[in-house]
Amino acid sequence: MTTPVHLARPHAASPLLLRLAPLAALVAAALLLLLTAAPASAHDTLVSSDPEDGATLETSPEQITLDYSADVLDVSPVVRIAGSDGEVVAELDPEVDGSTVTAALDEPLAAGDYEVRWRVVSSDGHPIEGTQSFTVEQGAAGAPSDAGGRTSAPASDAGGATSAPAETTAPAAQTEDSEGGAPVVLIVVIVVAVLAVAGGAVAALRRKR
């Protein structure tokens, strides 16, 4: 007599597993968002410059050198020098060599306060820009003058003693991204929400057992 063979029927998916499937998809989406958003906020930054920001030079520099945290793209770099009145006094022709941008001055600068305005394309493809400041004490002829080329006479007090010119405090360097990074706050909120839902699901699973 032949014994009938009973084929095992596949078990239907658990309702809890079905409820956890959307949660798994949400977790995967949040991780993907974190992985894709991280590089977007990692723009290159200016790490050093010559002249240094806020430096006081005895004579005009021969060139401007800017060093960045990574190789920048040789795509239309801009380096300008503006005087104390904000007017551009020199439009330089910068050269890119890896992470270094160099711009030579065609003519020496007169004595005065100056601001270097730069703009380059970061290695991630996003343009970044910023400013550096420096002061030149003596012009090309050796006589102190302001950025407009006028010779400044030293001030004298009532007793006839000549007072030294007041030291000019240069503004702090500024580096700005032309395009903002990833919305970090939104990412944190998403991660916290996912963790909260996941914790509730784990607690429900333990209660079922």
C-alpha positions as CSV (number, residue, x, y, z in Angstrom):
1,M,0.0,0.0,0.0
2,T,1.4,3.3,-1.1
3,T,1.6,6.0,1.6
4,P,0.3,9.3,0.2
5,V,2.9,12.1,0.2
6,H,1.7,15.4,1.6
7,L,3.5,18.4,0.0
8,A,4.3,21.1,2.5
9,R,2.4,24.3,1.7
10,P,4.4,27.5,1.9
11,H,3.6,29.7,4.8
12,A,2.0,33.0,4.1
13,A,4.0,36.0,4.9
14,S,3.6,37.3,8.4
15,P,1.5,40.5,8.7
16,L,4.3,42.0,10.8
17,L,6.8,41.3,8.1
18,L,4.5,43.0,5.6
19,R,4.3,46.0,7.9
20,L,8.1,46.1,8.2
21,A,8.6,46.2,4.4
22,P,7.8,49.9,4.0
23,L,10.0,50.6,7.0
24,A,13.0,48.9,5.4
25,A,12.4,50.9,2.2
26,L,12.3,54.1,4.3
27,V,15.6,53.2,6.0
28,A,17.2,52.4,2.6
29,A,16.0,55.8,1.2
30,A,17.4,57.7,4.2
31,L,20.8,56.0,3.9
32,L,20.9,56.8,0.2
33,L,20.1,60.4,1.0
34,L,22.9,60.6,3.5
35,L,25.4,59.0,1.1
36,T,24.5,61.3,-1.8
37,A,24.3,64.5,0.3
38,A,27.7,64.2,2.1
39,P,29.8,64.9,-1.0
40,A,27.7,67.9,-1.9
41,S,28.6,69.7,1.3
42,A,32.3,69.0,1.0
43,H,33.4,71.9,-1.1
44,D,37.0,72.8,-1.2
45,T,38.2,75.5,1.1
46,L,41.1,78.1,1.0
47,V,43.7,76.9,3.4
48,S,46.5,79.5,3.0
49,S,47.4,82.5,0.9
50,D,50.4,84.7,0.1
51,P,50.1,87.5,1.2
52,E,48.4,86.1,4.2
53,D,45.0,87.5,5.1
54,G,45.4,90.7,7.1
55,A,49.2,90.9,6.4
56,T,51.1,94.3,6.3
57,L,53.7,94.4,3.5
58,E,56.5,96.9,3.2
59,T,56.2,96.9,-0.6
60,S,53.8,95.7,-3.2
61,P,53.6,91.9,-3.7
62,E,54.7,90.6,-7.1
63,Q,51.9,88.0,-7.2
64,I,48.9,86.5,-5.3
65,T,49.1,82.9,-4.4
66,L,46.0,80.9,-3.1
67,D,46.2,77.3,-1.8
68,Y,43.1,75.2,-1.5
69,S,42.3,71.9,0.3
70,A,42.1,70.0,-3.0
71,D,42.8,70.4,-6.7
72,V,40.5,73.0,-8.1
73,L,39.2,73.0,-11.7
74,D,40.8,75.2,-14.3
75,V,37.5,76.7,-15.3
76,S,37.5,80.6,-15.5
77,P,39.2,81.4,-12.2
78,V,39.0,85.0,-11.1
79,V,41.4,87.1,-9.0
80,R,40.8,90.8,-8.6
81,I,42.3,93.4,-6.3
82,A,40.2,96.3,-5.0
83,G,41.3,99.4,-3.2
84,S,40.0,100.8,0.1
85,D,37.2,102.5,-1.7
86,G,36.0,99.2,-3.1
87,E,37.0,100.0,-6.7
88,V,38.8,97.3,-8.6
89,V,42.4,98.4,-9.3
90,A,43.8,95.2,-10.9
91,E,42.2,92.4,-12.9
92,L,44.7,89.6,-12.7
93,D,45.2,86.5,-15.0
94,P,45.3,83.6,-12.6
95,E,46.9,80.2,-13.4
96,V,45.7,76.9,-11.8
97,D,48.2,74.2,-10.9
98,G,46.5,71.5,-8.9
99,S,45.4,73.0,-5.6
100,T,47.3,76.3,-6.1
101,V,46.2,79.4,-7.9
102,T,48.8,82.0,-8.8
103,A,48.1,85.5,-10.2
104,A,51.0,87.8,-11.1
105,L,50.7,91.6,-10.8
106,D,51.6,93.5,-14.0
107,E,52.3,96.7,-12.0
108,P,53.2,97.3,-8.4
109,L,50.5,98.6,-6.1
110,A,50.7,102.0,-4.4
111,A,50.6,102.2,-0.6
112,G,47.2,101.5,0.9
113,D,44.7,98.8,2.0
114,Y,43.7,96.2,-0.5
115,E,41.2,93.3,-0.8
116,V,41.8,90.2,-3.0
117,R,38.5,88.9,-4.4
118,W,38.8,85.4,-5.8
119,R,36.5,82.9,-7.4
120,V,37.3,79.3,-8.5
121,V,35.5,76.1,-9.2
122,S,35.8,73.5,-6.5
123,S,36.9,69.9,-7.3
124,D,33.2,68.8,-6.9
125,G,32.2,71.2,-9.6
126,H,30.7,73.9,-7.4
127,P,32.0,77.5,-7.7
128,I,33.4,79.0,-4.5
129,E,34.5,82.5,-3.7
130,G,35.9,84.7,-1.0
131,T,38.1,87.6,0.0
132,Q,41.5,88.2,1.5
133,S,43.0,91.6,2.7
134,F,46.4,93.1,3.0
135,T,48.1,96.4,3.4
136,V,51.0,97.9,1.4
137,E,53.1,100.4,3.5
138,Q,55.1,101.9,0.6
139,G,54.4,102.4,-3.1
140,A,56.7,101.7,-6.0
141,A,58.5,105.0,-5.5
142,G,59.0,104.4,-1.8
143,A,56.7,107.2,-0.7
144,P,53.6,106.3,1.4
145,S,50.4,106.9,-0.4
146,D,46.8,105.6,-0.4
147,A,45.2,103.3,-2.9
148,G,44.2,106.3,-5.0
149,G,47.9,107.2,-5.5
150,R,47.8,110.4,-3.3
151,T,50.7,111.0,-1.0
152,S,49.5,111.1,2.6
153,A,51.3,113.6,4.9
154,P,51.9,112.5,8.5
155,A,49.7,114.3,11.1
156,S,51.4,116.5,13.7
157,D,50.1,117.3,17.2
158,A,50.1,120.8,18.8
159,G,53.7,120.4,20.1
160,G,55.0,119.8,16.6
161,A,55.7,116.1,17.2
162,T,54.8,113.8,14.3
163,S,52.4,111.1,15.2
164,A,52.7,107.6,13.7
165,P,49.8,106.6,11.4
166,A,47.2,104.5,13.0
167,E,47.4,100.8,12.3
168,T,44.7,99.6,10.1
169,T,42.9,96.4,11.1
170,A,42.2,94.3,8.0
171,P,38.8,92.5,7.8
172,A,38.7,88.8,8.5
173,A,38.9,86.5,5.5
174,Q,35.6,85.3,4.1
175,T,34.9,82.1,2.1
176,E,31.5,81.5,0.7
177,D,30.0,78.7,-1.3
178,S,28.1,79.9,-4.3
179,E,25.8,76.9,-3.8
180,G,24.7,75.8,-0.4
181,G,25.4,72.3,1.0
182,A,22.9,69.6,1.8
183,P,20.1,70.4,4.2
184,V,21.8,68.8,7.3
185,V,18.8,69.5,9.6
186,L,16.4,67.7,7.3
187,I,18.7,64.7,7.1
188,V,18.9,64.6,10.9
189,V,15.1,64.8,11.2
190,I,14.7,61.9,8.7
191,V,17.2,59.7,10.5
192,V,15.6,60.4,13.9
193,A,12.2,59.6,12.5
194,V,13.4,56.3,11.0
195,L,15.1,55.3,14.2
196,A,11.9,56.0,16.2
197,V,9.8,53.9,13.8
198,A,12.3,51.1,13.8
199,G,12.4,51.1,17.6
200,G,8.6,50.8,17.7
201,A,8.6,47.9,15.2
202,V,11.2,46.0,17.3
203,A,9.2,46.5,20.4
204,A,6.1,45.2,18.7
205,L,7.9,42.2,17.4
206,R,9.1,41.3,20.9
207,R,5.6,41.6,22.2
208,K,4.4,39.2,19.5
209,R,6.9,36.6,20.7
